[in-house]
């Protein structure tokens, strides 16, 4: 009888875990299919609509296969040089912001945390605003050496610099105090906002317009050159953060408990801070301010699958990419030929939805 008890307990545990395994597999299948369908739709939508079948044919022709007619050659050019880099950028940015948000929420053990909490977005906005208003006058030809990437490079540098300052403030005696990190991020964000206000006061009308549209977010600058520059930095987060899922799970129990389980907590904090700062900095640099993706997407996945980061991070990547693709399709379709800034749509959709979740659910219970 005693020998059968462990086997019975193991069978009971497997019976409990099986529905979660099925739910996770179903979630992966649905999100993967949804992302693929949304990708094809995003590539087809534009001033010249390309049906899904023609999109697949154009992708095939763009790879050098098949016989090009006049129409299919035009489709292949539009897809390969205009639509495809934009869709790939949307997937990478959406996935990087979502998985970075999941990492920050796990690190702070708070579902209301997001990647901008450590000052990345504020630092990027300050550097971009500085580049627009004073860059050419203060640095002259050296500033223009980066060409069309001047603004993204400045924004990325500002994001990294701000993250390093916040991290240095929170680092004391070989330990990173998360409370200090949070407060430092808020303070640096407020300081960045004040400095942006001064620069806006000094800007002329054209510069004000540039600042406004950059801050609202857009995928209009997507190109293969931009992807070659920023893509690897975003892919880094998509690859590394899911690999640290088990360590993030141990952090949910508390730092002392995580240490007892063999997790290098301080090393994990440092690695996460660096990867999130690089990924979010690259995303903001290429697209401007796109809010709520890193906040809402991980929370939505957590409501479906629970707080286990082994399931949370890959599903957040898929849902984040699908959400940003959908927002980009809406941005190009709602008021043609004009393009609505994508940051407006993510905020309009994300903020009410998140408020509804807060009213309907006990978010804190997910980390209890």
Order of alpha helices (4+ residues) and beta strands (2+ residues): alpha-alpha-alpha-alpha-alpha-alpha-alpha-beta-beta-alpha-alpha-alpha-alpha-alpha-alpha-alpha-alpha-alpha
